[in-house]
Amino acid sequence: MAKVMGNRIQVYRKQYNMRQQTLADQLGINRTYLSKLENYVHNPSPELMIRLCEVFECDLGDMFTVEHK
């Protein structure tokens, strides 16, 4: 789960043209923690997952979707 979630966070962040610091500030977390989420070190809490969906205007299920090229 961490790999898919981390990848989706990074993809959405780049689609929104956001820096890690900007997203971390919006989420109320440290930039280094966000980096660890994106690099599959940690899984976000359920509350953080909901905040991510609010920022990216997506459904929770979208955070678990793997895009195929």
MOPAC internal coordinates of N, CA, C and O (Angstrom, degrees):
PM7 1SCF
backbone

  N    0.0000 0     0.00 0     0.00 0    0    0    0
  C    1.4412 1     0.00 0     0.00 0    1    0    0
  C    1.5261 1   111.30 1     0.00 0    2    1    0
  O    1.2310 1   119.87 1   140.50 1    3    2    1
  N    1.3249 1   117.85 1   -39.50 1    3    2    1
  C    1.4654 1   120.92 1  -176.95 1    5    3    2
  C    1.5238 1   111.69 1   -59.23 1    6    5    3
  O    1.2310 1   120.41 1   141.01 1    7    6    5
  N    1.3323 1   116.83 1   -38.99 1    7    6    5
  C    1.4588 1   119.58 1  -177.32 1    9    7    6
  C    1.5267 1   111.26 1   -67.07 1   10    9    7
  O    1.2310 1   120.46 1   133.83 1   11   10    9
  N    1.3237 1   116.72 1   -46.17 1   11   10    9
  C    1.4672 1   120.22 1   179.51 1   13   11   10
  C    1.5193 1   110.06 1   -64.44 1   14   13   11
  O    1.2310 1   120.54 1   132.64 1   15   14   13
  N    1.3226 1   116.57 1   -47.36 1   15   14   13
  C    1.4567 1   121.00 1  -178.41 1   17   15   14
  C    1.5225 1   110.97 1   -62.27 1   18   17   15
  O    1.2310 1   119.87 1   133.86 1   19   18   17
  N    1.3126 1   117.85 1   -46.14 1   19   18   17
  C    1.4595 1   121.21 1   179.23 1   21   19   18
  C    1.5067 1   112.06 1   -60.68 1   22   21   19
  O    1.2310 1   120.79 1   139.12 1   23   22   21
  N    1.3115 1   116.09 1   -40.88 1   23   22   21
  C    1.4544 1   120.75 1   178.78 1   25   23   22
  C    1.5225 1   110.98 1   -65.16 1   26   25   23
  O    1.2310 1   120.22 1   136.89 1   27   26   25
  N    1.3229 1   117.19 1   -43.11 1   27   26   25
  C    1.4660 1   121.01 1  -179.47 1   29   27   26
  C    1.5265 1   110.95 1   -64.92 1   30   29   27
  O    1.2310 1   120.26 1   139.62 1   31   30   29
  N    1.3180 1   117.10 1   -40.38 1   31   30   29
  C    1.4654 1   119.69 1   178.51 1   33   31   30
  C    1.5217 1   109.53 1   -59.87 1   34   33   31
  O    1.2310 1   120.83 1   134.03 1   35   34   33
  N    1.3150 1   116.01 1   -45.97 1   35   34   33
  C    1.4632 1   120.56 1  -178.86 1   37   35   34
  C    1.5364 1   111.09 1   -65.36 1   38   37   35
  O    1.2310 1   120.26 1   137.86 1   39   38   37
  N    1.3219 1   117.11 1   -42.14 1   39   38   37
  C    1.4673 1   121.02 1   179.80 1   41   39   38
  C    1.5253 1   110.07 1   -62.36 1   42   41   39
  O    1.2310 1   120.44 1   130.50 1   43   42   41
  N    1.3298 1   116.77 1   -49.50 1   43   42   41
  C    1.4648 1   119.98 1   179.14 1   45   43   42
  C    1.5206 1   111.12 1   -61.45 1   46   45   43
  O    1.2310 1   119.93 1   136.80 1   47   46   45
  N    1.3195 1   117.74 1   -43.20 1   47   46   45
  C    1.4567 1   121.02 1  -179.03 1   49   47   46
  C    1.5156 1   110.77 1   -59.36 1   50   49   47
  O    1.2310 1   120.54 1   137.86 1   51   50   49
  N    1.3280 1   116.57 1   -42.14 1   51   50   49
  C    1.4664 1   120.48 1   179.85 1   53   51   50
  C    1.5230 1   111.26 1   -70.93 1   54   53   51
  O    1.2310 1   120.00 1   144.01 1   55   54   53
  N    1.3393 1   117.61 1   -35.99 1   55   54   53
  C    1.4657 1   120.31 1   176.65 1   57   55   54
  C    1.5233 1   110.81 1   -62.66 1   58   57   55
  O    1.2310 1   120.88 1   144.69 1   59   58   57
  N    1.3116 1   115.92 1   -35.31 1   59   58   57
  C    1.4592 1   121.15 1   178.92 1   61   59   58
  C    1.5302 1   111.63 1   -86.35 1   62   61   59
  O    1.2310 1   120.55 1  -176.95 1   63   62   61
  N    1.3321 1   116.55 1     3.05 1   63   62   61
  C    1.4585 1   122.68 1   178.42 1   65   63   62
  C    1.5308 1   111.29 1    54.51 1   66   65   63
  O    1.2310 1   121.70 1  -131.69 1   67   66   65
  N    1.3400 1   114.36 1    48.31 1   67   66   65
  C    1.4611 1   120.73 1  -177.54 1   69   67   66
  C    1.5216 1   110.58 1  -110.15 1   70   69   67
  O    1.2310 1   121.09 1   -36.35 1   71   70   69
  N    1.2921 1   115.52 1   143.65 1   71   70   69
  C    1.4578 1   121.05 1   170.54 1   73   71   70
  C    1.5242 1   108.15 1   -82.45 1   74   73   71
  O    1.2310 1   120.97 1   -21.41 1   75   74   73
  N    1.3183 1   115.76 1   158.59 1   75   74   73
  C    1.4531 1   119.44 1   178.43 1   77   75   74
  C    1.5282 1   111.28 1   -57.96 1   78   77   75
  O    1.2310 1   120.16 1   138.44 1   79   78   77
  N    1.3150 1   117.30 1   -41.56 1   79   78   77
  C    1.4627 1   120.58 1  -178.15 1   81   79   78
  C    1.5173 1   111.26 1   -62.79 1   82   81   79
  O    1.2310 1   120.20 1   139.85 1   83   82   81
  N    1.3196 1   117.23 1   -40.15 1   83   82   81
  C    1.4629 1   121.40 1   179.73 1   85   83   82
  C    1.5215 1   110.85 1   -62.72 1   86   85   83
  O    1.2310 1   120.69 1   132.94 1   87   86   85
  N    1.3439 1   116.30 1   -47.06 1   87   86   85
  C    1.4564 1   120.30 1   179.53 1   89   87   86
  C    1.5272 1   110.32 1   -65.70 1   90   89   87
  O    1.2310 1   120.23 1   136.04 1   91   90   89
  N    1.3081 1   117.16 1   -43.96 1   91   90   89
  C    1.4649 1   120.62 1   179.62 1   93   91   90
  C    1.5261 1   110.46 1   -58.64 1   94   93   91
  O    1.2310 1   120.21 1   138.10 1   95   94   93
  N    1.3258 1   117.21 1   -41.90 1   95   94   93
  C    1.4645 1   120.70 1   178.70 1   97   95   94
  C    1.5271 1   110.55 1   -63.06 1   98   97   95
  O    1.2310 1   120.08 1   138.04 1   99   98   97
  N    1.3148 1   117.46 1   -41.96 1   99   98   97
  C    1.4702 1   120.78 1   179.45 1  101   99   98
  C    1.5216 1   111.58 1   -65.23 1  102  101   99
  O    1.2310 1   120.64 1   147.24 1  103  102  101
  N    1.3239 1   116.38 1   -32.76 1  103  102  101
  C    1.4592 1   121.10 1  -178.47 1  105  103  102
  C    1.5218 1   112.79 1   -86.99 1  106  105  103
  O    1.2310 1   120.49 1   166.12 1  107  106  105
  N    1.3229 1   116.66 1   -13.88 1  107  106  105
  C    1.4604 1   120.64 1  -178.17 1  109  107  106
  C    1.5183 1   112.54 1    75.58 1  110  109  107
  O    1.2310 1   120.76 1  -147.70 1  111  110  109
  N    1.3359 1   116.15 1    32.30 1  111  110  109
  C    1.4619 1   120.74 1   178.57 1  113  111  110
  C    1.5248 1   109.12 1  -125.60 1  114  113  111
  O    1.2310 1   120.95 1   -11.03 1  115  114  113
  N    1.3130 1   115.79 1   168.97 1  115  114  113
  C    1.4580 1   122.52 1   178.15 1  117  115  114
  C    1.5275 1   109.82 1   -78.23 1  118  117  115
  O    1.2310 1   120.20 1   -35.74 1  119  118  117
  N    1.3271 1   117.23 1   144.26 1  119  118  117
  C    1.4546 1   121.18 1   179.90 1  121  119  118
  C    1.5290 1   111.86 1   -60.25 1  122  121  119
  O    1.2310 1   120.26 1   144.02 1  123  122  121
  N    1.3286 1   117.11 1   -35.98 1  123  122  121
  C    1.4650 1   118.75 1  -179.87 1  125  123  122
  C    1.5262 1   111.30 1   -67.73 1  126  125  123
  O    1.2310 1   120.11 1   147.39 1  127  126  125
  N    1.3295 1   117.39 1   -32.61 1  127  126  125
  C    1.4673 1   120.49 1   176.10 1  129  127  126
  C    1.5292 1   109.76 1   -67.29 1  130  129  127
  O    1.2310 1   120.17 1   138.81 1  131  130  129
  N    1.3321 1   117.28 1   -41.19 1  131  130  129
  C    1.4616 1   120.71 1   176.78 1  133  131  130
  C    1.5256 1   110.09 1   -60.66 1  134  133  131
  O    1.2310 1   120.36 1   137.86 1  135  134  133
  N    1.3097 1   116.93 1   -42.14 1  135  134  133
  C    1.4575 1   120.98 1   177.52 1  137  135  134
  C    1.5267 1   110.96 1   -58.84 1  138  137  135
  O    1.2310 1   120.72 1   138.40 1  139  138  137
  N    1.3285 1   116.23 1   -41.60 1  139  138  137
  C    1.4637 1   120.18 1   178.74 1  141  139  138
  C    1.5195 1   111.51 1   -66.34 1  142  141  139
  O    1.2310 1   120.11 1   146.23 1  143  142  141
  N    1.3203 1   117.39 1   -33.77 1  143  142  141
  C    1.4683 1   120.10 1   174.86 1  145  143  142
  C    1.5220 1   110.59 1   -64.48 1  146  145  143
  O    1.2310 1   120.89 1   133.90 1  147  146  145
  N    1.3309 1   115.90 1   -46.10 1  147  146  145
  C    1.4618 1   120.69 1  -178.38 1  149  147  146
  C    1.5208 1   112.29 1   -67.95 1  150  149  147
  O    1.2310 1   120.17 1   154.42 1  151  150  149
  N    1.3226 1   117.28 1   -25.58 1  151  150  149
  C    1.4647 1   121.21 1  -178.38 1  153  151  150
  C    1.5204 1   113.08 1  -102.11 1  154  153  151
  O    1.2310 1   121.04 1  -158.58 1  155  154  153
  N    1.3320 1   115.62 1    21.42 1  155  154  153
  C    1.4712 1   123.26 1   170.27 1  157  155  154
  C    1.5276 1   113.95 1    66.59 1  158  157  155
  O    1.2310 1   119.44 1  -157.92 1  159  158  157
  N    1.3228 1   118.68 1    22.08 1  159  158  157
  C    1.4570 1   121.06 1   179.64 1  161  159  158
  C    1.5268 1   110.22 1   -84.79 1  162  161  159
  O    1.2310 1   120.57 1   142.29 1  163  162  161
  N    1.3339 1   116.52 1   -37.71 1  163  162  161
  C    1.4683 1   122.00 1  -178.61 1  165  163  162
  C    1.5198 1   110.36 1  -128.83 1  166  165  163
  O    1.2310 1   121.20 1   -24.13 1  167  166  165
  N    1.3322 1   115.30 1   155.87 1  167  166  165
  C    1.4643 1   122.39 1   170.17 1  169  167  166
  C    1.5208 1   107.91 1  -100.26 1  170  169  167
  O    1.2310 1   119.90 1   -39.21 1  171  170  169
  N    1.3260 1   117.80 1   140.79 1  171  170  169
  C    1.4622 1   118.75 1   177.45 1  173  171  170
  C    1.5218 1   111.10 1   -72.61 1  174  173  171
  O    1.2310 1   120.92 1   -27.83 1  175  174  173
  N    1.3143 1   115.85 1   152.17 1  175  174  173
  C    1.4636 1   121.25 1   175.39 1  177  175  174
  C    1.5312 1   108.17 1   -69.68 1  178  177  175
  O    1.2310 1   119.95 1   -18.70 1  179  178  177
  N    1.3201 1   117.70 1   161.30 1  179  178  177
  C    1.4712 1   119.40 1   176.60 1  181  179  178
  C    1.5306 1   112.23 1   -57.42 1  182  181  179
  O    1.2310 1   119.93 1   141.71 1  183  182  181
  N    1.3197 1   117.73 1   -38.29 1  183  182  181
  C    1.4601 1   120.91 1   178.97 1  185  183  182
  C    1.5294 1   111.34 1   -64.12 1  186  185  183
  O    1.2310 1   120.52 1   139.35 1  187  186  185
  N    1.3258 1   116.61 1   -40.65 1  187  186  185
  C    1.4604 1   120.44 1   178.94 1  189  187  186
  C    1.5222 1   110.45 1   -68.36 1  190  189  187
  O    1.2310 1   120.06 1   143.47 1  191  190  189
  N    1.3146 1   117.49 1   -36.53 1  191  190  189
  C    1.4638 1   120.56 1   177.77 1  193  191  190
  C    1.5288 1   110.18 1   -61.47 1  194  193  191
  O    1.2310 1   120.32 1   139.75 1  195  194  193
  N    1.3154 1   117.00 1   -40.25 1  195  194  193
  C    1.4653 1   120.95 1   178.31 1  197  195  194
  C    1.5209 1   110.50 1   -65.41 1  198  197  195
  O    1.2310 1   120.28 1   137.52 1  199  198  197
  N    1.3354 1   117.07 1   -42.48 1  199  198  197
  C    1.4743 1   120.19 1   177.99 1  201  199  198
  C    1.5225 1   111.06 1   -63.79 1  202  201  199
  O    1.2310 1   120.20 1   141.29 1  203  202  201
  N    1.3339 1   117.22 1   -38.71 1  203  202  201
  C    1.4714 1   120.61 1   176.95 1  205  203  202
  C    1.5298 1   110.35 1   -60.02 1  206  205  203
  O    1.2310 1   120.71 1   135.74 1  207  206  205
  N    1.3196 1   116.24 1   -44.26 1  207  206  205
  C    1.4637 1   120.58 1   179.70 1  209  207  206
  C    1.5246 1   111.39 1   -64.10 1  210  209  207
  O    1.2310 1   120.37 1   144.37 1  211  210  209
  N    1.3093 1   116.90 1   -35.63 1  211  210  209
  C    1.4641 1   119.91 1   177.01 1  213  211  210
  C    1.5211 1   110.89 1   -66.06 1  214  213  211
  O    1.2310 1   120.47 1   135.48 1  215  214  213
  N    1.3281 1   116.70 1   -44.52 1  215  214  213
  C    1.4673 1   120.84 1  -179.93 1  217  215  214
  C    1.5233 1   110.81 1   -63.54 1  218  217  215
  O    1.2310 1   120.67 1   135.72 1  219  218  217
  N    1.3304 1   116.33 1   -44.28 1  219  218  217
  C    1.4645 1   120.86 1  -175.85 1  221  219  218
  C    1.5226 1   113.41 1   -90.67 1  222  221  219
  O    1.2310 1   120.44 1  -178.66 1  223  222  221
  N    1.3376 1   116.77 1     1.34 1  223  222  221
  C    1.4538 1   121.80 1   177.83 1  225  223  222
  C    1.5252 1   111.44 1    51.98 1  226  225  223
  O    1.2310 1   121.07 1  -128.03 1  227  226  225
  N    1.3293 1   115.57 1    51.97 1  227  226  225
  C    1.4586 1   121.43 1  -179.85 1  229  227  226
  C    1.5175 1   110.15 1  -133.19 1  230  229  227
  O    1.2310 1   120.99 1   -12.52 1  231  230  229
  N    1.3118 1   115.72 1   167.48 1  231  230  229
  C    1.4588 1   121.36 1   175.61 1  233  231  230
  C    1.5207 1   109.21 1   -83.44 1  234  233  231
  O    1.2310 1   121.09 1   -24.65 1  235  234  233
  N    1.3153 1   115.53 1   155.35 1  235  234  233
  C    1.4544 1   120.31 1   178.83 1  237  235  234
  C    1.5241 1   111.29 1   -57.18 1  238  237  235
  O    1.2310 1   120.10 1   141.46 1  239  238  237
  N    1.3084 1   117.41 1   -38.54 1  239  238  237
  C    1.4635 1   121.11 1   178.92 1  241  239  238
  C    1.5181 1   113.23 1   -61.08 1  242  241  239
  O    1.2310 1   120.75 1   149.79 1  243  242  241
  N    1.3333 1   116.18 1   -30.21 1  243  242  241
  C    1.4650 1   120.07 1   178.96 1  245  243  242
  C    1.5282 1   111.80 1   -63.29 1  246  245  243
  O    1.2310 1   120.53 1   152.15 1  247  246  245
  N    1.3229 1   116.59 1   -27.85 1  247  246  245
  C    1.4612 1   120.31 1  -178.90 1  249  247  246
  C    1.5287 1   111.84 1   -71.38 1  250  249  247
  O    1.2310 1   120.68 1   164.05 1  251  250  249
  N    1.3307 1   116.31 1   -15.95 1  251  250  249
  C    1.4573 1   120.68 1  -179.03 1  253  251  250
  C    1.5194 1   112.84 1  -107.42 1  254  253  251
  O    1.2310 1   120.43 1  -174.91 1  255  254  253
  N    1.3203 1   116.78 1     5.09 1  255  254  253
  C    1.4533 1   121.88 1  -177.46 1  257  255  254
  C    1.5266 1   110.07 1   -86.54 1  258  257  255
  O    1.2310 1   121.01 1   -48.59 1  259  258  257
  N    1.3091 1   115.67 1   131.41 1  259  258  257
  C    1.4506 1   121.51 1   177.43 1  261  259  258
  C    1.5278 1   107.19 1   -95.12 1  262  261  259
  O    1.2310 1   120.65 1   -54.33 1  263  262  261
  N    1.3202 1   116.37 1   125.67 1  263  262  261
  C    1.4648 1   120.14 1   177.40 1  265  263  262
  C    1.5151 1   109.51 1   -83.91 1  266  265  263
  O    1.2310 1   121.20 1   -45.47 1  267  266  265
  N    1.3180 1   115.31 1   134.53 1  267  266  265
  C    1.4649 1   120.40 1   177.21 1  269  267  266
  C    1.5238 1   108.48 1  -103.10 1  270  269  267
  O    1.2310 1   121.58 1   -41.83 1  271  270  269
  N    1.3076 1   114.59 1   138.17 1  271  270  269
  C    1.4767 1   119.92 1  -179.01 1  273  271  270
  C    1.5095 1   110.04 1   -92.13 1  274  273  271
  O    1.2310 1   120.10 1   180.00 1  275  274  273

